[in-house]
């Protein structure tokens, strides 16, 4: 009896294993992890770690990379011998010289134990780097959250080509002397601009009017536009690293060490509500991506802008609840476009911002030293061979090239000759029907 029971048990086990093998053979093949994909950089839901970076050239042989974590970037735990709320972060930097063919120029490692300070909103750490004069550099930064086992990666470009460019200046708050990581200032914000490369007598501030243009749809094959701006005014002031400076008028302010040098540090005043759009007039502006020219004229000339704005979205959504959802998604994307893509203009006015708002955060992002490629996943293609299914992923690609810009190192343009198929008309039609567009939306909706 025992013997027959044992044989029956073995047979059942073998049958179960065979069934499992057969069942698994009919499943789709597993997707491999794409470690080069950096799409989390533009998707706040994919990574909780979103530090900011600054680079300052201190001497011909040394630069400093500053990394700023907000309190929300860090995970604090009291599960340690001291019982103190502490974050554990490993920060590694590989510095490549692009001028020498992407040769490794320096490395740095910081193993950080960060104690939580109840009154502190940010934590800044400085990484010294060895450099040479006259080179372009790319710093590959990797951040490991040891407690959550999360990794974030980013690439920071800078150069030592000149004593006059933005990498020779440091900005700090006038009153608390905290280092600032954004060139966008509030209307009533006082700052100090510190020049790191010796003594200068005067600072020349060139004022440029705000840039209000928006890009053409990606489906239009147009030549690359060049940025040719003349200042409306140039003012010379005696320089001091403790001089309080404030820029109350909307526009672009280029601070140079010489009147004849069109290079330096740029400040932006993008309005009192930036990066948000809170007024009906401001919220109408990005609708240029969805509305016709006649509709935009009507919206901008409406006696009651809020009513006109509401009517536009209700017409798209079909009812108030759907309109609210469309508004929430659309203007959240506008906000993040300003956060990620602002250069010498608001991020939503850039070509990356345009694509981000209409198509959403990209599913894939690949970066190089001269640009980045975004991929949006198309509907999955399945093919069957024998008892197995093979899944093929296909992506709509947008290629962006880095553009040299005296005002910003975050200026990219869409390479339209490489983006022949965009589904732009389909995307706009989807939004106008009240459906947030995705390439894998079901057909017929």
C-alpha positions as CSV (number, residue, x, y, z in Angstrom):
1,X,0.0,0.0,0.0
2,X,2.8,2.4,0.9
3,X,4.7,1.4,-2.2
4,X,1.7,2.1,-4.5
5,X,1.1,5.5,-2.7
6,X,4.8,6.5,-3.3
7,X,4.6,5.6,-7.0
8,X,1.4,7.5,-7.3
9,X,2.9,10.6,-5.6
10,X,6.0,10.5,-7.9
11,X,3.8,10.2,-11.0
12,X,1.7,13.2,-9.8
13,X,4.8,15.3,-9.2
14,X,6.2,14.4,-12.7
15,X,2.9,15.2,-14.3
16,X,2.8,18.6,-12.5
17,X,6.3,19.5,-13.7
18,X,5.4,18.5,-17.3
19,X,2.2,20.6,-17.2
20,X,4.2,23.6,-15.8
21,X,6.7,23.2,-18.6
22,X,4.0,23.0,-21.2
23,X,2.1,26.0,-19.7
24,X,5.2,28.2,-19.5
25,X,6.1,27.3,-23.1
26,X,2.8,28.9,-24.2
27,X,3.5,32.1,-22.3
28,X,5.1,35.2,-23.9
29,X,8.8,35.6,-23.5
30,X,9.9,37.7,-20.6
31,X,11.0,41.3,-21.3
32,X,14.6,42.1,-20.4
33,X,15.5,45.1,-18.3
34,X,16.8,48.0,-20.3
35,X,19.4,49.5,-18.1
36,X,20.2,52.3,-20.5
37,X,16.7,53.7,-20.4
38,X,16.5,57.0,-18.4
39,X,12.8,57.6,-18.8
40,X,12.5,58.0,-15.0
41,X,14.2,61.4,-15.3
42,X,11.1,62.8,-16.8
43,X,8.5,60.8,-14.9
44,X,8.1,61.6,-11.2
45,X,6.1,58.4,-10.7
46,X,9.1,56.2,-11.7
47,X,11.7,57.6,-9.3
48,X,11.4,59.4,-6.0
49,X,15.0,60.7,-6.3
50,X,15.2,64.0,-8.3
51,X,18.3,65.9,-7.3
52,X,19.5,69.2,-8.8
53,X,23.0,69.9,-10.0
54,X,25.4,72.8,-10.3
55,X,28.9,73.0,-11.6
56,X,31.4,75.8,-10.8
57,X,34.9,76.1,-12.2
58,X,37.1,77.2,-9.3
59,X,40.6,77.1,-10.9
60,X,42.1,75.8,-14.2
61,X,42.6,72.4,-12.5
62,X,39.5,72.0,-10.3
63,X,35.7,72.2,-10.6
64,X,33.0,71.5,-8.1
65,X,29.8,69.5,-8.8
66,X,27.1,70.4,-6.3
67,X,24.3,68.0,-5.7
68,X,21.1,69.2,-4.0
69,X,18.6,66.8,-2.4
70,X,15.2,68.0,-1.3
71,X,13.8,66.5,1.9
72,X,11.3,64.5,-0.3
73,X,14.2,62.9,-2.3
74,X,15.6,61.2,0.8
75,X,14.3,58.2,2.9
76,X,15.0,58.6,6.6
77,X,14.9,55.7,9.0
78,X,15.5,55.4,12.7
79,X,16.4,51.7,12.3
80,X,20.0,52.2,13.3
81,X,22.1,51.9,16.5
82,X,21.7,55.6,17.3
83,X,18.0,55.6,16.8
84,X,18.3,58.8,14.8
85,X,16.4,59.5,11.5
86,X,19.1,58.9,8.9
87,X,19.3,58.5,5.1
88,X,22.0,56.4,3.6
89,X,23.1,57.5,0.1
90,X,26.0,56.4,-2.1
91,X,27.0,59.0,-4.7
92,X,29.4,58.1,-7.4
93,X,30.7,60.3,-10.2
94,X,32.6,59.4,-13.4
95,X,33.9,62.4,-15.2
96,X,34.6,62.1,-19.0
97,X,36.5,64.5,-21.2
98,X,34.4,64.8,-24.4
99,X,37.2,66.9,-26.0
100,X,39.5,63.9,-25.8
101,X,37.1,61.4,-27.1
102,X,35.1,60.6,-23.9
103,X,38.2,59.6,-21.9
104,X,37.7,59.0,-18.2
105,X,39.2,62.1,-16.5
106,X,38.3,61.6,-12.9
107,X,36.1,59.6,-10.4
108,X,34.6,60.4,-7.1
109,X,32.7,58.6,-4.4
110,X,30.7,60.0,-1.5
111,X,29.2,57.6,1.1
112,X,26.7,59.7,2.9
113,X,24.9,59.3,6.2
114,X,22.5,62.2,6.3
115,X,20.8,63.0,9.7
116,X,17.4,64.5,9.4
117,X,17.1,68.1,10.5
118,X,13.5,69.1,11.2
119,X,13.9,72.6,9.9
120,X,15.9,71.7,6.8
121,X,14.3,71.6,3.3
122,X,17.4,70.7,1.3
123,X,20.8,69.0,1.7
124,X,23.7,70.0,-0.5
125,X,26.9,68.1,-1.1
126,X,30.0,69.2,-3.1
127,X,32.1,66.8,-5.2
128,X,35.5,68.2,-6.2
129,X,36.6,67.1,-9.7
130,X,40.0,67.4,-11.5
131,X,39.8,69.2,-14.8
132,X,42.0,70.8,-17.4
133,X,41.5,74.2,-19.1
134,X,39.9,74.2,-22.5
135,X,37.8,71.0,-22.4
136,X,34.2,69.9,-22.5
137,X,33.1,67.4,-19.9
138,X,30.3,65.0,-19.1
139,X,29.8,63.9,-15.5
140,X,27.9,60.6,-15.1
141,X,26.2,60.7,-11.7
142,X,24.8,57.6,-10.0
143,X,22.9,57.8,-6.7
144,X,22.1,54.7,-4.7
145,X,19.6,54.9,-1.9
146,X,21.0,52.2,0.4
147,X,17.8,51.9,2.5
148,X,15.3,51.6,-0.4
149,X,17.8,50.0,-2.8
150,X,16.8,52.5,-5.5
151,X,19.2,53.9,-8.1
152,X,19.0,57.2,-10.0
153,X,21.3,58.3,-12.8
154,X,21.9,61.5,-14.6
155,X,24.4,63.2,-16.9
156,X,25.7,66.7,-16.3
157,X,27.6,68.6,-19.0
158,X,29.9,71.5,-18.5
159,X,33.1,73.0,-19.9
160,X,36.3,74.9,-19.0
161,X,36.5,76.7,-22.4
162,X,36.2,80.2,-21.0
163,X,36.6,82.3,-17.9
164,X,33.4,84.2,-18.9
165,X,30.7,81.5,-19.2
166,X,28.1,80.4,-16.7
167,X,30.3,77.8,-15.1
168,X,32.4,80.5,-13.5
169,X,29.6,82.0,-11.5
170,X,27.8,80.9,-8.3
171,X,24.4,82.2,-7.2
172,X,23.4,82.5,-3.6
173,X,20.5,84.0,-1.6
174,X,21.4,87.5,-0.4
175,X,20.0,87.0,3.1
176,X,20.7,83.4,4.0
177,X,23.6,82.8,1.6
178,X,22.2,79.4,0.4
179,X,23.3,78.1,-2.9
180,X,20.7,78.4,-5.7
181,X,20.3,75.7,-8.3
182,X,17.8,77.4,-10.7
183,X,18.3,80.5,-12.8
184,X,14.6,81.3,-12.5
185,X,14.0,83.8,-9.8
186,X,10.9,85.1,-8.0
187,X,10.0,88.8,-8.7
188,X,10.9,89.8,-5.1
189,X,14.0,87.5,-4.6
190,X,17.3,89.1,-3.8
191,X,20.5,87.2,-4.8
192,X,24.3,87.6,-4.9
193,X,26.2,86.6,-8.0
194,X,29.7,85.4,-7.1
195,X,32.4,85.3,-9.8
196,X,34.9,82.6,-9.1
197,X,37.8,83.5,-11.4
198,X,39.3,86.6,-9.9
199,X,38.6,90.2,-9.5
200,X,36.3,92.2,-11.8
201,X,35.3,95.9,-11.5
202,X,32.0,95.9,-13.3
203,X,29.1,93.6,-14.2
204,X,27.2,94.2,-17.4
205,X,23.6,93.2,-17.4
206,X,21.8,92.8,-20.7
207,X,18.0,92.7,-20.7
208,X,16.2,90.7,-23.3
209,X,12.4,90.7,-23.7
210,X,10.6,87.4,-22.8
211,X,10.5,84.7,-25.5
212,X,6.8,84.1,-26.3
213,X,7.0,81.9,-29.4
214,X,5.8,78.3,-29.4
215,X,7.1,75.5,-31.7
216,X,5.3,74.2,-34.8
217,X,3.8,70.8,-34.7
218,X,6.3,67.9,-35.1
219,X,4.6,66.8,-38.3
220,X,5.9,69.9,-40.0
221,X,9.3,69.5,-41.7
222,X,11.0,72.8,-41.1
223,X,14.6,74.0,-40.9
224,X,16.1,74.5,-37.5
225,X,15.4,77.9,-36.1
226,X,18.3,80.0,-34.9
227,X,18.1,82.1,-31.8
228,X,19.0,85.7,-32.8
229,X,18.3,88.0,-29.9
230,X,19.4,91.6,-29.4
231,X,19.2,93.1,-25.9
232,X,16.8,95.9,-25.3
233,X,19.0,97.4,-22.7
234,X,22.6,97.0,-21.3
235,X,23.4,98.3,-17.8
236,X,26.8,98.4,-16.2
237,X,27.0,98.3,-12.4
238,X,30.0,98.2,-10.0
239,X,30.6,94.6,-9.1
240,X,30.6,93.1,-5.6
241,X,30.0,89.5,-4.6
242,X,27.7,90.8,-1.8
243,X,25.7,93.2,-4.0
244,X,22.0,92.5,-3.6
245,X,20.4,92.0,-7.0
246,X,16.7,91.7,-7.9
247,X,15.0,91.4,-11.3
248,X,11.4,92.6,-11.1
249,X,10.6,92.7,-14.8
250,X,9.7,89.6,-16.8
251,X,12.5,88.7,-19.2
252,X,16.0,87.4,-19.7
253,X,19.0,88.9,-17.9
254,X,22.5,88.0,-19.1
255,X,25.2,89.0,-16.7
256,X,28.7,89.4,-18.3
257,X,32.1,90.5,-17.2
258,X,32.6,92.6,-20.3
259,X,30.2,94.7,-22.4
260,X,31.6,93.2,-25.6
261,X,31.3,89.5,-24.5
262,X,28.0,87.9,-25.1
263,X,28.5,85.2,-22.5
264,X,27.9,84.8,-18.8
265,X,25.3,83.8,-16.3
266,X,21.6,84.1,-17.2
267,X,18.7,84.9,-14.9
268,X,15.1,84.4,-15.9
269,X,12.0,86.2,-14.6
270,X,9.1,84.1,-16.0
271,X,6.3,85.7,-14.0
272,X,4.9,85.6,-10.5
273,X,3.2,82.2,-10.8
274,X,5.9,80.2,-12.6
275,X,6.2,77.2,-12.8
276,X,2.4,77.0,-12.4
277,X,-0.3,78.6,-14.6
278,X,-2.9,79.9,-12.3
279,X,-4.7,82.7,-14.3
280,X,-7.2,82.0,-17.1
281,X,-5.1,84.1,-19.4
282,X,-2.0,82.1,-18.6
283,X,-3.9,78.7,-18.9
284,X,-5.2,79.7,-22.4
285,X,-1.6,80.0,-23.8
286,X,-0.7,76.3,-23.9
287,X,-4.0,75.5,-25.7
288,X,-2.2,76.6,-28.9
289,X,-1.2,72.9,-29.2
290,X,-4.8,71.8,-29.2
291,X,-6.9,74.7,-30.6
292,X,-7.1,76.1,-34.1
293,X,-5.8,79.6,-34.9
294,X,-9.4,81.0,-34.9
295,X,-10.2,79.3,-31.6
296,X,-7.0,80.8,-30.0
297,X,-8.0,84.3,-31.3
298,X,-11.5,83.8,-29.8
299,X,-10.1,82.6,-26.5
300,X,-7.6,85.4,-26.1
301,X,-10.1,88.1,-27.0
302,X,-12.9,86.7,-24.8
303,X,-14.5,89.2,-22.4
304,X,-14.6,86.5,-19.7
305,X,-11.4,84.4,-20.1
306,X,-12.3,81.9,-17.4
307,X,-15.7,81.2,-18.9
308,X,-14.2,80.8,-22.4
309,X,-11.5,78.4,-21.0
310,X,-14.1,76.3,-19.2
311,X,-16.3,76.1,-22.3
312,X,-13.3,74.9,-24.4
313,X,-12.6,72.0,-22.0
314,X,-16.2,71.1,-21.5
315,X,-16.6,70.9,-25.2
316,X,-13.6,68.5,-25.4
317,X,-14.7,66.4,-22.4
318,X,-18.5,66.4,-23.1
319,X,-19.3,67.1,-19.4
320,X,-17.9,68.9,-16.4
321,X,-16.3,65.8,-14.7
322,X,-14.5,64.7,-17.8
323,X,-13.3,68.3,-18.4
324,X,-11.9,68.5,-14.9
325,X,-9.9,65.3,-15.5
326,X,-8.5,66.6,-18.8
327,X,-7.6,69.9,-17.2
328,X,-5.8,68.1,-14.3
329,X,-3.7,66.0,-16.7
330,X,-3.0,68.7,-19.3
331,X,-1.8,71.3,-16.8
332,X,0.1,68.8,-14.7
333,X,2.1,68.1,-17.8
334,X,2.6,71.8,-18.4
335,X,3.9,72.1,-14.8
336,X,6.4,69.3,-15.2
337,X,7.5,70.6,-18.6
338,X,8.4,73.8,-16.9
339,X,10.3,71.9,-14.3
340,X,12.2,69.7,-16.7
341,X,12.7,71.7,-19.9
342,X,12.9,75.4,-19.1
343,X,15.9,77.0,-20.9
344,X,15.7,80.6,-21.9
345,X,11.9,80.2,-22.0
346,X,9.3,78.3,-20.1
347,X,9.6,74.6,-20.6
348,X,6.1,74.2,-22.0
349,X,7.1,76.5,-24.9
350,X,10.0,74.2,-25.9
351,X,9.8,71.3,-28.4
352,X,10.4,68.8,-25.7
353,X,7.6,70.4,-23.7
354,X,5.2,70.3,-26.6
355,X,5.8,66.5,-27.1
356,X,5.6,65.9,-23.3
357,X,2.3,67.7,-23.0
358,X,0.5,66.0,-25.9
359,X,2.1,62.5,-25.7
360,X,2.9,62.3,-22.0
361,X,6.1,61.2,-20.3
362,X,8.2,59.1,-22.7
363,X,8.3,55.3,-22.2
364,X,12.0,55.3,-23.1
365,X,14.7,57.9,-22.9
366,X,18.3,57.5,-24.2
367,X,20.9,60.2,-23.7
368,X,24.1,61.0,-25.6
369,X,26.5,63.9,-25.2
370,X,24.8,65.8,-28.0
371,X,21.1,64.9,-27.6
372,X,18.5,62.5,-26.4
373,X,15.9,60.2,-28.0
374,X,12.4,59.6,-26.6
375,X,10.4,56.5,-27.4
376,X,6.6,56.0,-27.1
377,X,5.4,52.5,-27.1
378,X,3.1,51.4,-29.9
379,X,0.5,48.6,-29.6
380,X,2.2,45.3,-28.8
381,X,2.8,43.0,-31.8
382,X,2.4,39.3,-31.0
383,X,3.6,36.5,-33.3
384,X,3.3,32.8,-32.7
385,X,5.8,30.1,-33.6
386,X,5.0,26.6,-32.5
387,X,3.7,26.7,-29.0
388,X,5.3,30.0,-28.1
389,X,4.3,33.6,-28.4
390,X,6.9,36.3,-29.2
391,X,6.2,39.9,-28.2
392,X,7.8,42.6,-30.3
393,X,7.9,46.1,-28.9
394,X,7.8,49.0,-31.3
395,X,8.3,52.7,-30.5
396,X,7.5,56.0,-32.0
397,X,10.8,58.0,-31.7
398,X,11.5,61.7,-31.3
399,X,15.1,62.8,-31.6
400,X,16.2,66.0,-29.8
401,X,19.6,67.6,-30.5
402,X,21.4,69.8,-27.9
403,X,21.8,73.4,-29.2
404,X,24.5,75.8,-28.1
405,X,22.8,78.6,-26.4
406,X,24.4,81.6,-24.6
407,X,21.4,81.7,-22.2
408,X,21.1,78.0,-21.2
409,X,22.6,74.6,-21.3
410,X,19.2,73.0,-21.4
411,X,18.2,73.9,-24.9
412,X,17.2,71.1,-27.3
413,X,15.5,71.2,-30.7
414,X,13.5,68.4,-32.4
415,X,15.4,66.8,-35.3
416,X,12.4,66.8,-37.7
417,X,14.1,65.0,-40.5
418,X,14.5,62.0,-38.2
419,X,10.8,62.2,-37.1
420,X,8.8,61.5,-40.2
421,X,5.8,59.7,-38.5
422,X,4.4,61.5,-35.5
423,X,0.6,60.6,-35.3
424,X,0.2,64.3,-34.3
425,X,-3.2,64.7,-36.0
426,X,-4.4,61.5,-34.3
427,X,-3.1,62.8,-30.9
428,X,-4.9,66.2,-31.2
429,X,-8.1,64.5,-32.4
430,X,-8.0,62.2,-29.3
431,X,-7.6,65.1,-26.9
432,X,-10.4,67.0,-28.6
433,X,-12.7,64.0,-28.1
434,X,-11.9,64.0,-24.4
435,X,-9.4,61.1,-24.5
436,X,-5.8,61.6,-23.2
437,X,-3.8,60.3,-26.1
438,X,-1.7,57.2,-26.1
439,X,-0.4,55.3,-29.0
440,X,-1.8,52.0,-27.7
441,X,-5.4,53.5,-27.3
442,X,-8.0,51.0,-28.7
443,X,-8.9,51.7,-32.3
444,X,-12.0,53.6,-33.1
445,X,-12.2,55.9,-30.0
